Amino acid sequence: MANYLVDAKVLKKYIPPHTQLDSYNGKYYVSLIGFMFMDTRIKGFKIPFHINFEEINLRFYVKYNSGENQKRGAVFISEVVSKPMIALVANTLFHEHYEILKTKHSWERFEHHQKISYQLKKKQWYELSVSTGLEARKIISGSEEEFITEHYFGYTKAGKNKSLAYDVEHPRWEIYDVKDFTIKADFEDLYGADFGFLNHAEPSSVFLVEGSDVLIRDGKKI
């Protein structure tokens, strides 16, 4: 997860109806994220050749006042996978913004460190990679890393005055502190002119998350 500070005005047109931007200490973020789907099932069924695959996405953070509490979630600018059926299901059922491109990854473990890399190809091959120690630690309460990781809903536009909200259930994750990282990407090529400024920006933070089982529930209109 590579996290960048962003002006709220950049994100305004992407905010789903009935939600509002979520901030940490008055700061707004977008995150470039690479991860693996593993042992994937849709409605309980495994689809051949769509079980283990990479996803690289760009997301930002919002909250929705349900009347009972504030439900904090993420909005995806774009999600890249190499599997057409995953893109079809997510775009149809969840109104998401999946794009099908070539992707690959590598996980390398050494005596004292590990290197994790995710890559995707559009105009050329782009890369997000990190080098970390071998021991994960608990996320610090009240920290930026907690803000980034602790969003348990997804939101997307589902019409002029409607949004789709879906639950994303997983245990509290642990993270690895990053010793070194590489980001090779043309954000304008990948995500449009609004995000071209990221080509010259340094991330506020970069960390590696230890994954877990994740359950994505059917969406509900708001």
C-alpha positions as CSV (number, residue, x, y, z in Angstrom):
1,M,0.0,0.0,0.0
2,A,1.5,3.3,-1.2
3,N,-0.5,6.2,0.3
4,Y,-0.5,9.8,-1.1
5,L,-1.8,13.0,0.2
6,V,-4.4,14.6,-2.2
7,D,-6.4,17.8,-2.4
8,A,-10.1,17.1,-1.7
9,K,-11.0,19.0,-4.9
10,V,-9.4,16.3,-7.0
11,L,-11.7,13.7,-5.5
12,K,-14.9,15.6,-5.5
13,K,-16.4,14.3,-8.8
14,Y,-15.6,10.7,-7.8
15,I,-17.5,10.8,-4.5
16,P,-20.6,8.4,-4.6
17,P,-23.9,10.1,-3.7
18,H,-24.8,10.2,0.0
19,T,-21.2,9.7,1.1
20,Q,-18.6,12.2,2.1
21,L,-14.8,12.2,2.1
22,D,-13.1,10.6,5.1
23,S,-10.0,12.2,6.4
24,Y,-7.2,11.4,8.9
25,N,-6.1,14.5,10.9
26,G,-7.7,16.7,8.2
27,K,-5.7,15.0,5.4
28,Y,-7.1,13.1,2.4
29,Y,-5.5,10.1,0.8
30,V,-5.4,8.0,-2.3
31,S,-3.7,4.6,-2.1
32,L,-2.0,2.5,-4.8
33,I,-2.4,-1.1,-3.8
34,G,-1.2,-4.4,-5.2
35,F,-2.4,-7.7,-3.7
36,M,-3.3,-11.3,-4.5
37,F,-6.7,-12.9,-4.7
38,M,-6.2,-16.5,-3.6
39,D,-8.7,-19.4,-3.4
40,T,-11.3,-17.0,-4.9
41,R,-15.0,-18.0,-5.0
42,I,-18.0,-16.2,-6.4
43,K,-21.2,-17.1,-4.7
44,G,-19.4,-20.0,-3.2
45,F,-18.1,-21.4,-6.5
46,K,-14.6,-21.5,-7.9
47,I,-14.3,-20.4,-11.6
48,P,-11.6,-22.3,-13.4
49,F,-8.5,-20.1,-14.2
50,H,-10.0,-17.4,-12.0
51,I,-8.9,-18.6,-8.5
52,N,-5.5,-17.0,-7.9
53,F,-4.7,-13.7,-9.5
54,E,-3.3,-10.2,-8.9
55,E,-5.2,-7.0,-8.5
56,I,-3.7,-3.5,-8.6
57,N,-6.0,-0.6,-7.7
58,L,-6.2,3.1,-6.8
59,R,-8.7,4.0,-4.1
60,F,-9.7,6.8,-1.8
61,Y,-11.7,6.9,1.4
62,V,-15.2,8.0,2.3
63,K,-17.8,7.6,5.0
64,Y,-21.6,7.2,5.1
65,N,-23.9,8.3,7.9
66,S,-26.4,5.5,8.1
67,G,-28.4,7.2,10.9
68,E,-27.0,4.7,13.4
69,N,-23.3,5.2,12.9
70,Q,-20.7,6.3,10.4
71,K,-19.7,3.5,8.0
72,R,-16.2,4.1,6.7
73,G,-15.3,2.7,3.3
74,A,-13.2,2.9,0.1
75,V,-14.0,4.1,-3.4
76,F,-12.0,2.7,-6.3
77,I,-10.9,4.9,-9.1
78,S,-9.8,1.8,-11.0
79,E,-9.1,-1.9,-10.4
80,V,-6.9,-3.9,-12.7
81,V,-7.0,-7.7,-13.0
82,S,-6.1,-10.1,-15.8
83,K,-9.2,-12.2,-15.4
84,P,-12.2,-11.2,-17.6
85,M,-14.9,-13.0,-15.5
86,I,-13.8,-11.2,-12.4
87,A,-14.1,-7.9,-14.1
88,L,-17.5,-8.8,-15.6
89,V,-18.9,-9.8,-12.2
90,A,-17.5,-6.9,-10.3
91,N,-18.6,-4.3,-12.9
92,T,-22.1,-5.8,-13.2
93,L,-22.9,-6.6,-9.6
94,F,-21.0,-3.9,-7.8
95,H,-20.8,-1.1,-10.4
96,E,-17.0,-1.1,-10.1
97,H,-14.4,0.0,-12.5
98,Y,-12.4,-3.0,-13.4
99,E,-10.0,-3.0,-16.4
100,I,-8.4,-6.1,-17.9
101,L,-4.6,-5.9,-18.4
102,K,-1.7,-8.2,-18.1
103,T,-0.5,-8.5,-14.5
104,K,2.2,-10.5,-12.6
105,H,3.8,-10.7,-9.2
106,S,6.7,-12.1,-7.3
107,W,7.2,-13.0,-3.7
108,E,10.8,-13.5,-2.7
109,R,11.9,-14.5,0.8
110,F,15.5,-14.2,1.9
111,E,17.4,-14.8,5.2
112,H,16.7,-11.4,6.7
113,H,14.1,-9.7,4.4
114,Q,11.5,-10.3,1.8
115,K,10.6,-8.5,-1.5
116,I,7.1,-8.3,-2.8
117,S,6.3,-7.0,-6.3
118,Y,3.2,-6.4,-8.3
119,Q,3.3,-5.4,-12.0
120,L,0.8,-4.4,-14.7
121,K,1.1,-3.6,-18.3
122,K,-0.6,-0.8,-20.2
123,K,1.6,1.6,-22.2
124,Q,4.5,-0.3,-20.6
125,W,5.1,-2.5,-17.6
126,Y,4.5,-0.6,-14.3
127,E,5.6,-1.8,-10.9
128,L,4.9,-1.4,-7.2
129,S,7.4,-3.3,-5.0
130,V,8.6,-3.2,-1.4
131,S,11.4,-4.7,0.7
132,T,10.5,-5.5,4.3
133,G,11.7,-7.5,7.3
134,L,10.2,-10.9,8.0
135,E,8.2,-10.1,11.2
136,A,4.8,-8.4,11.0
137,R,3.6,-6.2,13.8
138,K,0.2,-5.1,15.1
139,I,-1.3,-1.9,13.7
140,I,-1.0,1.0,16.1
141,S,-4.4,2.4,17.2
142,G,-5.1,5.9,16.0
143,S,-2.3,5.8,13.4
144,E,-2.3,6.6,9.7
145,E,-1.9,2.9,8.9
146,E,-5.0,2.1,10.9
147,F,-7.0,4.8,8.9
148,I,-5.8,3.3,5.6
149,T,-6.5,-0.4,6.5
150,E,-9.6,-0.1,8.7
151,H,-12.3,0.6,6.1
152,Y,-15.0,-2.2,6.0
153,F,-17.3,-1.0,3.2
154,G,-17.0,-0.4,-0.5
155,Y,-19.0,2.4,-2.1
156,T,-19.6,3.1,-5.8
157,K,-22.0,5.3,-7.9
158,A,-25.0,3.4,-9.0
159,G,-27.0,6.2,-10.6
160,K,-27.4,10.0,-10.4
161,N,-28.7,9.9,-6.8
162,K,-27.8,6.4,-5.8
163,S,-24.8,4.5,-4.5
164,L,-24.1,0.9,-3.9
165,A,-22.7,-0.1,-0.5
166,Y,-21.2,-3.5,0.2
167,D,-19.6,-5.0,3.3
168,V,-16.0,-6.1,3.2
169,E,-15.4,-8.4,6.2
170,H,-11.9,-9.4,7.4
171,P,-10.0,-9.6,10.7
172,R,-7.7,-6.8,11.8
173,W,-4.6,-7.0,9.7
174,E,-0.9,-6.9,10.7
175,I,1.7,-5.0,8.7
176,Y,5.4,-5.0,7.9
177,D,7.5,-1.9,8.0
178,V,9.0,-1.1,4.6
179,K,12.8,-0.8,4.3
180,D,12.8,0.2,0.7
181,F,10.2,0.6,-2.1
182,T,10.0,1.1,-5.9
183,I,7.0,2.8,-7.7
184,K,7.3,2.9,-11.5
185,A,4.1,4.1,-12.9
186,D,2.5,6.7,-15.2
187,F,-0.5,7.6,-13.1
188,E,-2.0,9.7,-15.9
189,D,-1.8,6.8,-18.3
190,L,-3.4,4.5,-15.7
191,Y,-5.9,6.7,-14.0
192,G,-6.4,9.8,-16.1
193,A,-5.3,13.5,-16.0
194,D,-6.7,14.1,-12.5
195,F,-4.0,11.9,-11.1
196,G,-1.1,12.8,-13.2
197,F,0.3,14.9,-10.3
198,L,1.2,11.6,-8.5
199,N,3.9,11.1,-11.1
200,H,5.9,13.7,-9.2
201,A,4.6,13.1,-5.6
202,E,6.3,11.1,-2.8
203,P,4.0,8.8,-0.9
204,S,3.2,9.8,2.7
205,S,3.6,6.2,3.7
206,V,4.3,2.7,2.2
207,F,3.7,-0.5,4.0
208,L,3.1,-4.2,3.4
209,V,0.0,-5.9,4.9
210,E,-0.4,-9.5,5.8
211,G,-3.6,-10.7,4.1
212,S,-6.4,-12.8,5.4
213,D,-9.7,-14.4,4.5
214,V,-12.0,-11.7,3.1
215,L,-15.8,-11.9,2.5
216,I,-17.5,-9.4,0.2
217,R,-21.2,-9.3,0.7
218,D,-23.9,-8.4,-1.9
219,G,-24.4,-4.7,-2.2
220,K,-27.3,-2.5,-1.0
221,K,-28.6,0.7,-2.6
222,I,-28.4,3.9,-0.7
